[in-house]
Amino acid sequence: MTDRDESGVPEGAIHRWFLSGVRGLIQVVLSQAVNIPLFVLSVVSFVLIPIGVGIFLLPPVVLALRALANQQRAWSADWSGVAIPVPYRPEPSRSANPFRRLKWLLTDPATWRDVLWTLVNVPVGLLLGLLPAALVVYGVEGVLVAPWVAMIAEYGWGPFWPLEKWGLFGIAGSIVGGVALTAAGLQLGPRIIRAHALFNRSLLSPTRSALEQRVQELTETRSETVDTSAAELRRIERDLHDGAQARLVALSMNIGLAEALMKHDPEAAQKLLVEAREASGTALTELRDLVRGIHPPVLAERGLDGGVRALALSLPLPVEVEIDLPGRAEAPVESAAYFAVAEMLANVAKHSGAQRAWIDIHYSNGALKMIVGDDGLGGADLDAGSGMRGIERRLAAFDGTMVVTSPQGGPTVVTMELPCALSSPRTLPSSGTD
C-alpha cells in the first residue's frame, strides 16, 4: 500500500513532483543561461567564416553545443526513459587541418538541427520547465495565501481570478481552484518533463535519411564482414594444408621409413628420426603462429594494454605508449583493436621511415579510441594497399571508424574508434609467494 502524508496525498506523488520540479528548474536555467549564448555564438561563428575567424571559432562552439545536446539526451533517457540516438558523423582526427574539421561540421545535418534546437528550446524549455513547480506553488498560494490576504486587505489573486470582491464564493473558489491546481501539478509533473524529452527527441534524434543511410552502411559492413570471414577461413585452411599438414604427413612418412629400416640400416633410421623430430618442431611452431594470428594468447593473458605494449617493444624504433582503460572489452573487440594497432605499427616499420612513433589508447563516450602516429615521411593512403582497407573493414564490422591524416612530409596519424562497453577491471592475482 502507498504511504500517505497527513493530507491524504501519496508520498510517492510528492517525491515524483519534487524531482520533476527540480529537473524542470534545471532545464529553465540551461535554456536561458546556456542555449541563448550558444545560439548567438553559433550565428556569429557562421557569419565570421568568410573572413577566416569563423574557421577556428566555429568548431569549439559546435562541439560545446553537441556536448549540451548529448547531456539532454542522457537526461531524457534517465529522467523519462526517452532514448535519443546520437546522430553525429565520425569525427576526423584532432590533428586534421581546420578546413577539414569545418567541412565535417557544416556538412553534418545534425549540426543544423542542434542549432535549431538551441533556439526553439529557449521558450519551450522555459515553459515546460516552470510548469511542474508553478502549478503546485500557484495552487498552494490559492489555498493558503490568497483567501486570507483578501480577507485582510479586501484584495488578492486567486488561482483563476482577482479576489477584489472576495466574499464567501471568492474564498471557496480560490480554495477549490488551488486544490485542483496542486493535484494537477503533483500528477502532471513527470509527464511534463517527459513531454520536454519528447520535444528534444523530435529535433535531436537522427533524421529518416540518416537512419536509411545508417542501415545501408550496416548492410555493407555486414556483407564485407562475411566476405572477410570467409577469406580468413580460406587462409587458415591454406596455411594448414600447405604448412603444418604437409609437415605432419612428411613426419609420418619418415617415421614409417625409420621403422622399416630399423633392423637393416639403423644409421639411416636414426637420421630419419632426427629429421622427423625437426619436422615436428617446425610444424608445432607453424601451428603456434597460426593460433597467434587468430587470437594472440597475450590478449587472453594480459588484455589489450599488455598486448599493445608487447607490440611496441617489438618495433625497431622507440614507441611512446599511453593507455588508459578502466576495464576490458569483449574478446572480439579486443582482437579487432589489437590487430588494427599491429597493422598500423607494421606500416610504420616498413614504409614510414620514421624515427619515433606513439600510441594513445583510451576509453571515452562509450568508445575505444586508438591513435597511432609517427614522424615519418607521410603520404599514407587508404587506397594504396589492402592492409589498411582490411583493418577499416574489420573495424566497420563493429561500427568502428578509421581516419588517416598523412600529409607529404609527415606526420602520419591514424585515428580509430570502436564503440563498445568495458567490463569492470579484473582483480589481478597476488604476486606474493606462499
N, C-alpha and C positions, 0 to 999 in steps of 0.2 A: 504494500500500500504506500502511496506517495505521502510524505510528510507535508504538513501544512503549518503555516505560521498562525498567529492569533486572529488574523483577518480572514482565514479560510483560503488563502491563495497558496497553491502548491509551491513548496520551496524550490523545486526544480525549475518552475517557470521564472521565479525571481532570479535564480542563478543564470539561466539562459539569457534573460533580458539584460542582466548586468554585463555579461560577456558581449552581448550584441551592442550595448551602449558604448562600452569601451572601444570595441572594434570599429564601430561607426565613427567615433570621435577621431580615432587614428586615421581613418580614411579621409575625414574632413581636413585634418592637418596636412596630410600628404597632397590632397587635391588642390589645396590653396597655396601651401608653402613650398611645394616641390614641383607639381605639374606646371604651374604658371611660369616659374623661372626656366624650367627645361624647355617648354614650348617656345618661349621668347628666344632663348639661346639657339634652339634648332633653326628658327626662322632667320636669325641673324647670321648663323653659320652658312646657311644656304645662300643668302644674299651676298656674303663675302667671298664665295668661291671664285668668281671671275677675277678678283684682284689678288688671289693667292692665299689670303689669310684663312678663308674657309676650308682650304685643303687640309690644314693642320688643326683647325678648331673643330670641324665637324665630327671626326671620328671619336674623340673623347666625349663629346656631348651625346652622340647617338649611343655610345656604349653605356653611358650613365643612364640614358633613357631606357635601354634594354635591361639594365640591372633593376630599375624600378618596375618595369613590366614583369620581369621574372619574379620579383617579390610579390607582385599582385597575383601571379599565377600560383605561387606557393600558398598565399593566404586563401585564395579561392578554394584550393584543394583541402587545406587544413581546417578552415572555418566552416565551409559549406559543402564539401565533397564534390565540388565542381572542378573537374580536371581540364586544364587548358594546355594542350601540347605546345612545345616551343617550336616556332616555325622558321627560325633563322637559318640561313645558309652557312656552310662551314667557313670558319674564319681563316684567312690566309695567315702566313707566318708573321710574327711581330716584326721581323726584320724586313718584310716586304716593303717596296717603295711606297711613298704616300699616295701616289696616283692609283696604285692597285688596290689599296685599302679603301680609298674613296669610291672607286668603282664598285667594290664589293658591297658597300653600304648603300649607294644610290640605286643599284640595280636589284636590290632585295625588296620585294613588295612589302615585307614585314616592317621595314623601316618607315614607310609612309603610313602604314596602319598604326604603328606606335605613335607617330606624331599626331595623327588624327585622334587617337585615344587620349593623348595628353591634353588636347584642347577640350574634347567633349566631356572628359571626366571631371573637369572643373565644376560645372553646375550639377552634373549627376552625382558625383561623389559628395558634394556639399549637401544636396537634398537627401539622398538615401543614407548618408552618414549621420545626419542630425535627427532623422525621423525616429529611430528606436528610442533614443533618450528623450526627445522632445515630446513625444506622445505621452509618456508616463509622467514626466515632470509637469507638463501643462495640465494633465488630468489631475494630478495631486494638488496642483495650485487651485483648480476649480473646486476641489473638495475641501481643502484645509485652509485656504487663504482667502480667495475672492469673496465668499459669502460674509465672512466675519469682518473683512475690511469694509465691505459695502454697508454693513450694519452700523459701523462706527462713522465712516466718512460719507455715507449716503452715495457712494460711487465705488465701483470695482469692475473688473473684467473677468467674466466667467469663461468657460470653455468655448461658448458659441456666440455670446452677445454681451454688450456692456450692461452692467447692473445698475444703471442710473436710477431706474425705478425698480428697486430691488424687490421689496415685498416678499411674501412667502413663496409665491410662484417663482420669482427670480432665484431665490436661495435654493429651492428644491431643484429647479432646472440646472443650476450650477453644479450641485452635488451629483445629480444623476449623470449629467454630461461628463463630469470629471471621472466618475467611476467607470463609465463606458470607455473613455479615452485611456484610462490606466489599464483596464483589462485588455483593450485592443493592443496597446503598446507591449504589454507583457507577452501576448501571444504572437504578435506580428514581428517582433524584433528580429529573431533569427531568420524569418522569411525575407525581411527587407535586406539583411546582409546577403542572403542567397541571391536576391534579385540583383544586387550590385555585382555579385560574382558572375551571374549570367550575362549581365551587360558587358563585363570585362571579357568574357569568352567570345562575345559577338565580334569584338574588334581585335583581340589578341591571339585568337586561335588561327591555325593555317587556313588559307582560302581553299576553295574547292579545286582550283587549278593546281595549287601547291600540293594538295593531297593526291591528285591524279598523277602529278609528276613524281611524287614520292613512291606511289605504287609502281609506276613504270621503272624507277630506279631499283626498287626491291626485286621486281621481276627479273631485271637484267642481272643484278648481282647474284641472285639465287641460281640463275641459269649458268653464269660463269663459275659459281662455286661447284655446281655439279660437274661441269666440264673439267675444272681444275682437280676435283677429287678423282675423277676417272683417269685423268692423265697421271696423277700421283700414284694411283694403284698400278697402272701400267708400268710406271718407272720402277716401283718396288718389285713387281713381277719380273721385269727385265733384269734388274740387279741381282735378284735371287737366282734367276736361270743362268745368266752369264757369269756370275761370280761365285757365290758360296755353293750353289748347287753343282756347278761344274767341278769345283774343287773337291766336294764331297764324293762325287762319282769317281773322280781320279783316285781319291783316297781309298775308296772301296776296292777299286781295281788293283791298286798297289798292295793292299793287304792280302787280296786273293792270290796275287802272284807270289808274294812272300811266303804264303802258306804252301804253295806248290813247290817252291824252291828250297824250303827249309831243310829237307833231307838231302837233296842232291847238291845244292850250292848255297851253303849257309852265308857266305860273304855277300853274295848278290841279294839274298833275302834280307840281310841286315841293312844294306843300302836302301832297299825298297821301304823298309820300316822307318828309316831315318827320313826319307822323302815324305812318307805318309805323315809322320809327326809334324814336319814343317808345313805340309799342306793343311793339316788340321788347325795349326796355329793361325795360318793365313785366313782360312775360312772363318775361324772364330773372330778375328779382327774385322773382317768384312761384315759379318753379322752385327757386331757391336756398332760399327759405323752406320749401318743401315738403321739400327734401332735409334741411334742418336739423331738421325735425320727425320725420324717420325716423331719422337718426343724425347728430347735430351734428358737424361737422368738428372742433370744438375737442376732442372726445373722442379722435379718432384722433391729433391733433397733440400734445395736452398731457395727456391722460388725465383721470381723474375729478377729481384735485386741481385742475388748471388750469381745467377746465370749471366746477366749483363756484365757484371764486374769481371767474371771469368773471360767473357769475350774481349773486354777491353784489355785485359792483361796479355791476351794472345796476339794483339796487334803490334807490329814492329815500329810503333811511334807512340809518344806519350798521349794518353787519353784521359781527360778530366771527366769524372763520373759524379753526378749529383742525382741521387734517387731519394724520393720522399713518398713512401707508400704506407698508408696506415693499415693495410690489410692485404689479402691476396685475392686475385680474380680467379674465375673458374679456369680449369686446366686448358680448354681450347683457346680462351682469350690470352692466357699467359703464353701459350705456344705460338700464337699468331704474333704477339708482341715481340717475343724472343727472336723469331726468325726474321721479322721486319728489321729489328736493330742489327741482327747478324748480317743481313744482306747489305744494309747501308754501310756498315763497317768494312765489309769485303770490298765495296766500291771505293771507299776511302783508301784502303791499302793498295788496290790495283790501279786505279785511274786518276786519283786526285793530285798526286804529287805534293801532298800536304806535309807540314812539319808537326802539326798537332791537331787533335780532334777533341770533341767534347760531346757528352751525352747528358741530357737532362730529362728525367722521368719523374712525373708527379701526378697526383690524382686531384681533380677539382671539377665541380659542377657535374658529377656523375660520369666523368670520362677519364680514361687513362691517356695522358698526354706525353708523347715522346718526341724529343728534339735531338737530332744527330747532326752535328756540324763539323766543318773542317776549314782550315785556312789555305786550301789548295788552289788549283788553277781555275776552278769553276767550270761553267759550261755543261753541267749535268742536265740531261734531258730525259723526261719520262718516256718519250717515244724512241729514244736512241737504242734501247736494248730491252730484252724480255724480263730481266731480273726485277727492275723497279715496277714494271707493269704487273708482274706476278704478285709482288707484295701489295700493290694497290688493290688487286682483285681479292687477295686474301683478307685485307682489312675491310673491304667493302662487304664481304660476307657477314661481318659483324656490325654493319652500318658505320664502319670507320672511314676515315678520310686521310689523304696524304697530300701535302703541298710541298713542292720543291722550289726553292729560291736559290738560283745559282748563276749569277751574272758572270760574264767573262772576267777573269782575274780573281774571282772568288769574293767572299767566302761562299761555300755551299751550306745551306741549312735545309734540312728535311724535317718537316713537322707532321707528326702522325697522331691521330686521335682514335681511341677505341671506346665507345660508350659501354659501360659495364658497371657492375656493383662489386664492391670489395667485401670479403668476409672479415670478421674480426681477426686480429693478429693471433697466430697460433702461439701457444706457450712453448717456448724452447726448452728442451731438456737441460737439466742442471749439468754444468761442466765439471762439477766437483767429483772427486773419486770417493768410492765407498770404503 
